[in-house]
Amino acid sequence: MRRSAVSIPSNIAEGEESGSNPQAIRFFNIAKGSVAELKIQIIISHEIGYVQESMFKELYGEVCQISTMLHKIIEHRKSHISKLIPKPIYP
């Protein structure tokens, strides 16, 4: 769980410093994958009794918010890429 949790902000930081939207999107998607890993680890921890219900709800809710934020960042960056690609001119 620690590895997944540390991987999320690490990949976001790396994406921000990458210098290009396509590269940033790649790292944000990796971070989103780490969020998915952390989600399932939280679920498993709850199911086997390591995490109580109240803590599970709090952790799972926060991780879902992070996933939503990453999705929005990715979509925003993608929309900027599509604006930069010239549209073909047909006669």
N, C-alpha and C positions, 0 to 999 in steps of 0.2 A: 504494500500500500504506500509505503514511503517513497519507493522508486517512482511509482506512477504519479504521486502527488508532486514530487520534485520535477519530474519530467514536463509537466504541464507549463509552469511559468518559464522553465528553461527554454523550451521550444518557442514559446511566445516571444521571449527576449531575442532569441536567435533569429526568428522571423522578422522582427522589427529592425534588427541591425543588418539584415541581408542586403538591403539596398535596392531591391526590386520587388514588385508586387507578385510575380509568379513564384519567386523563391519564398517570399513571406507566406503566401498561401500554402505552399508545400509544408512549411514548418507549422503553420496553424492547423493544418490537417493532421499532422503528427501529434500535436498537442491534443486535438480532439480525440484521436485514438487512445491517448493516455487517459483522457477523461472517461472513455468507455471502459477501459481496464479498471479504473478506480471505482466506477459505478458497480461493476460486477463484483469486485472485491468487497465493497461495502455490503452488498446484498448477501454474499456468502458469509461474511463475518457476522451479520445479523442472524442468518439462518442457523449457524452453528453455535450461536449463543455468546459470541465474543463482544457483540455490540448490542446494547439495550435499545428498545423501541424508540425512546425519545431521542437518543443520540443518532440512531439510524435515520430517523426522519430529518433531523437537522443536517447531517452530513449529505444525505442523498439529495435533499433540496438544494444545498449549496452547489453540489457537483452538477446538478441539472441546470442551475443558473449559469454556471461557467460554460457548460456545453452550448447553451443558447447564445451567450455572448460571443463565443468563438464562431458559431454559425453566422451570426450577424456580421462579424469582422470579415470572415471569408467572403460572404456575399458582397459586402461593400467593396472589398479589394477587387473581386471579380468584375464588378460593374465598372470600376476605373480602368481595368484592362480592356474591356470591350469598347470603351470610349476612345482608347488610344489606337485601336486597330482601324486602319482606313477602310471605308466601305468601297467595294469595287464599283467602278464607273462603267456602265453599259451604254453603248451608243443608241 
